[in-house]
Amino acid sequence: MVLSHLSRFPLFLHLVAISGVLMFLPAILAVLQDDHFEARMFFYSAIFVIFVSTLIAMAISGTVRAPRTIDHLLTLFCAFAILPLVLALPFYEAIQTTSYLNAYFEMVSSLTTTGATLFEQTDRLPPALHLWRGIVGWMGGLMMWIAASAVFAPLSLGGFEVTTRAEPGKVDGNRGLMQRASPMKRWTRGAIVLVPIYAGLTLAIWVMLMILGDQPLSGLMHAMSTMSTSGISPVGGLENGGAGLAGEGVIFLFMLFALSRLTFSADTGAVRRDSLLQDPEFRMGLTLVLLVTAGLFLRHWVGAFDVNETRDPLAALRAAWGALFTVLSFLTTTGFQSSEWDVARDWSGLNSPGLILMGLALVGGGVATTAGGVKLLRVYALYLQGLGEMERLVHPSVVIGSRGAGSRRIRRRGAVLAWVFFMLFAISLAAVTTALAALGSDFEQALVLAIAALTTTGPLTQVAADAPIDLLSLANAEKVVLGLAMVLGRLETLAIIALMAPDLWHK
């Protein structure tokens, strides 16, 4: 009865209220560490947000019409663009030495699971603020998990346009009960199913990292960052944690959840497989990881051969692991670096291949996961289309039917939509790069920033260019452009175009 009554309120109001409740967690941590000023800022902000949310709920009770699925797409846009204004309130009040725009940028980066930070010097932020960044990123990842089945799958967006028959942004009337259920009921059902899985996996990573020697706060934030693919760390990365190579092995296994939604759920109506190894996204992701790792290892081996270091097998194994872990991390747009990544460079004397890492982030992870980028399913659709065209070059009259109806639909129609999205992504990348360059960044810096924002891979700003980019020194206009690019990268261009549909604005 209570859930039925609460479901009548707008989804955005629920998100604001949940944000207020989560503010109590950093307040508790601050009290335990005798940081009473930070504790008061989070506690007062939580009370204020919950109080205002309650007043708004009372004022609009009984006056809100039943939302449509397309309305919840607009809510998601507001959540990523407007909700950070609320999330930034305790951050701004607690730190006191930064502007509200910087606090807003930090929260947009966290909520979109980008993980780019203006505060690279980790000791500038107290533990409570680090925890708040991790919680916001974790919440953003969970929101994308639930939105995949509640919003993107019904509207054939977010990668589902490749496999479904409906037009992007339109509800497919042939998809059964999922479409007839109310949007809020889909959100409720998705939360009931996915929140225990998401929280349970996060808890499992946290416990294992602490057993392996990580500090409680560091282990918790690395666990939340792994599940949300945000790459947020309170100690400057995994290499500064206490879990070592064993901890990286644990995180490596859990990053596989960002390669395909079938690793944790099959609730979106996507093409199902009898085995995870038959899932095209998962197979393509593993193939890319192995091929790129082999290429990087060969590159480092050639460099080591030139300096007569190939006789060190231990250094070779460490270099191989550093490449394997880092490749998967950037393919899933997490952005963690292995502690052995620098060992590989020292072994061969070569610089970091930033262009390869940017390419991996552009490909991205699986559809309906927390990963960003173009998505593996769209790349697979283009691969099928290319394979079919090559077969026709050899046999012009061939009738291709051996891959099943699902593959034929992906090749014939899905490849067109995948190519359209790829072109829209390229246009967005060019527009953001041009805007940043016009505002004062040089071309290399503007390109790295644009790719990091649109693929939600913030750590690229520290490893892809010749020198780390100081985000704090950027002009306010550049931070606004990056914030908008992060929202665009999280929701994707097709979803933004769907928000312009006339149906959304008709009463």
C-alpha positions, 0 to 999 in steps of 0.5 A: 500500500505504501509503495503504491502511494509513493509510486504516484509521485514523480521519479525525479522527486524520489531521486532527490529524496534518496539523495538526501537519505544517502547524505547521512552516510558521509555524516556518520563517517565524519562523526566516527573520525571526529570531523564534526564540521563535515558531519554537520554540513552533510547532516544539515543538507540531508535534513534540508533536502528531505524536508523540501522533498516532503513539502513538494510531495505534499503540495503535488499529491493527487495532482500529478498525472500518470507518467509515460515511458518517454517522460521518464527519459526526460527525468533521467536527463534532469537527474544527470543535469539538475540533480547534481545541483542538489548533490553538490550542496554538502560538498560545497559547504564542507570543502569551503575552498572551491566554487559551486560550479566546481562542486557541481562539476564534481557531482556531474562527473560522479553521477555519470560514472565519468570519474574525472575529478578537479581534486587530483591531490587526494589529501585535499578532501577529507574522507567524508567527501571522498565517500560522498563522491563514491556514493554518488558514482555508485548511485549513478551506476545503479540508476543506469542498471534499472533504467535499462529495463525500465526506460531504454529497453521499452523505448529501443534506445541505449543500444537496444535499437540494434535488436528490436523492431521498434523505431528508436524512441518509440514503444514497441507494442509487440513486446508484451507485458513489459510494455503494458506495465506502468513506467513506475511499476517497471522502475519498482520491479527493476529496483527490487530485482537489481538492488540486491544484486548490485549491493551484494556484488559491491559488498563481496568486492569490499570484503575481499579487498579488505581481506587482501589488505585494503583499508576499509574506506579505500576498499569500499570506494574501489568496490563501488567504483568497480561496479559503477565503472566510475574509477573513483579512488580516495588514494589516487588509484589501485596502485596506492591501495593495499590489496596488491595484485590479488586485489587487482585480480578480484577487480578484474573478475568483477569488471567483466560484469560491464561487458554484457548485461547477461552476466547479471540479468536478462530482464530487458528483452534482449536476444538471449543465449543459452550460455554467456559464452554465446553472447556476442558482446561478451565474446567480442569484449574478451576477444578485444581484451586478448588481442589488444593485450597481445599487441601491447605486450609484443610492443613492450617486448620489442622495446625490451629487446632493443635494450636487452631486457628480454631475459627477465621473465618475471618482468615480462609476466608483470608487463603482461598482467599490467596490460591485460588489467588496464585494457579491460579497465579502459574497455569497460570505461572504468579507468583503473590502471594496474600497478604493473602498468608502469612496470611494463613501461620501465621494462621496455622504455616506451611511453604509455599508448594513450591513443590505444586507451582512448580507442578502447574507451570509444568502443566501450562495454556492453549495452544496458551496463554502467559502461560508456562508449559506442557499445560492443553490440553496435560494433558487433552489428557493424562487424556482421554487416561487413562480413555479409558484404564481403560474402556478397563480394565473393558470391553475389547471389548468396542468400545468408540465412545460417546465423538465425533470424536475430543475426539477420535483423542485426545485420540488415536493420541494426547495422544501419542504426549502429552506423547512424549512432556512430556518426552522431557520436563522431559529430558530437566528438567533433563539436565538443572538441571544437568548443573546447579548442575555441575556449582555449585548450590546444587540440590534443587536450581538447580531444582527450577531454572530449573523448573522456567526457563522451565515453564517461572515462574520466581517468583518460585525462591523466593517462592519454595525453603526454602530460596529465591535464589539470582540470582545476585550471580549466576556465568555467566555460570549459567546465560547463562544456565538459559537464554537458558532454558527460550528460550527453555521453551518459544518455547517448545522442539518440536519447537526446534526439528522442527527447525532442520528439513532439509526443513528449511535449503533447499533453 
